[in-house]
Amino acid sequence: MSTPLRYRAAWWVPGAHLQTLWGKMIRVRQHVDTRRERWDTPDGDFLNIDRLDARDGQPRLVILHGLEGSSKSHYARGLLAAARGRGWAADVLVFRSCGGEPNRLLRSYHSGETGDIDFVLRKLIATQPSQPIVLTGVSLGGNVMLKWLGEQAGCTPSQIVAAAAVSVPFDLARGSKHLQGGFSKLYESYFLRSLRRKALGKATRFPGRLDPVAIARASTLWDFDDIVTAPIHGFRDAREYYDKSSSIRWLERVRVPTLLLNAVDDPFLPSPVLDEVRAIARTNAALQAEFVAKGGHVGFISGVAPWRPIYYAEARTIDFLGDALQRATARP
């Protein structure tokens, strides 16, 4: 087993917002050679899977990215590089519409959509049934992953060894409201620009299904989810979408070893939500909650000097999953 890593927020990245913005604005992305496969889905759409190959017999890491992310996101590149360093295979499931081109259908992806990850994992298992699989979900991807694990409960495929969830917005309604205040409004505006552009494109492609005027007027993520996400994915409104999709409702059912890594100062989520998650984790031995005081949203930058940053979330994730794989291999 590896020696547990110790985290101390970098003194030279002060505050939750700089921790949050560092990866996108300052971090140099690591180069990892991947190849893209397109998999047709049962409903007539497609998914892009960006794949890192490895020798036969090695474990596979499956990565789920965040809202409007992709395999190009800084954390995805870091996780791919870390998997490569271990000799693992790795796949990034690129959510519908996030691969640089629109998907075929009106529907897209959302925080509670688990059908695509279920499809991908079962196809991977059917192709290589003896290969152990570990999962990592970041932000929205972490919510999707945790909800899927909860849905599986005692029926989780035996090939799924462990999981790690980073900066998850466990309660979507409270997270959405939290983004409407203070500096966090900046993040909401950033996501809205991308989401509105895609939705307006779909309003053109699917006349009469979406209201372009209402889309253009959406000033919050809650508005957008009320106007677009909820109706095209079968929810009455944003409130029902958030209630049914929030992973906090599914945590008690998770049965594989799962790391929950969040920062108390995450600007995407009010900290009292983490108190509730801690309480649930204390009743479920499969969950290991590690909630650090400082780290922002998908930040967790550590290290004694700016020229030698340590990206703790990625390092801790890989160590946790690696230890779980080692334990699984050692079982008689």
HELIX and SHEET records of a PDB file:
HELIX    1   1 ALA A   16  MET A   25  1                                  10    
HELIX    2   2 HIS A   74  ARG A   86  1                                  13    
HELIX    3   3 GLY A  115  THR A  127  1                                  13    
HELIX    4   4 LEU A  140  GLN A  152  1                                  13    
HELIX    5   5 ALA A  153  CYS A  155  5                                   3    
HELIX    6   6 LEU A  172  HIS A  178  1                                   7    
HELIX    7   7 GLY A  182  SER A  184  5                                   3    
HELIX    8   8 LYS A  185  ARG A  205  1                                  21    
HELIX    9   9 PRO A  212  ARG A  217  1                                   6    
HELIX   10  10 LEU A  221  PHE A  224  1                                   4    
HELIX   11  11 ASP A  225  THR A  229  3                                   5    
HELIX   12  12 ALA A  230  ILE A  232  1                                   3    
HELIX   13  13 ALA A  238  SER A  245  1                                   8    
HELIX   14  14 SER A  247  ARG A  249  5                                   3    
HELIX   15  15 LEU A  251  ARG A  253  5                                   3    
HELIX   16  16 PRO A  272  ARG A  282  1                                  11    
HELIX   17  17 TYR A  312  ALA A  330  1                                  19    
SHEET    1   A 8 ARG A  35  ASP A  40  0                                        
SHEET    2   A 8 PHE A  46  LEU A  52 -1                                        
SHEET    3   A 8 ALA A  89  VAL A  94 -1                                        
SHEET    4   A 8 ARG A  60  LEU A  64  1                                        
SHEET    5   A 8 ILE A 133  VAL A 138  1                                        
SHEET    6   A 8 ILE A 160  VAL A 166  1                                        
SHEET    7   A 8 THR A 258  ALA A 263  1                                        
SHEET    8   A 8 LEU A 287  VAL A 292  1                                        
SHEET    1   B 2 ILE A 301  SER A 302  0                                        
SHEET    2   B 2 ILE A 310  TYR A 311 -1                                        
END                                                                             
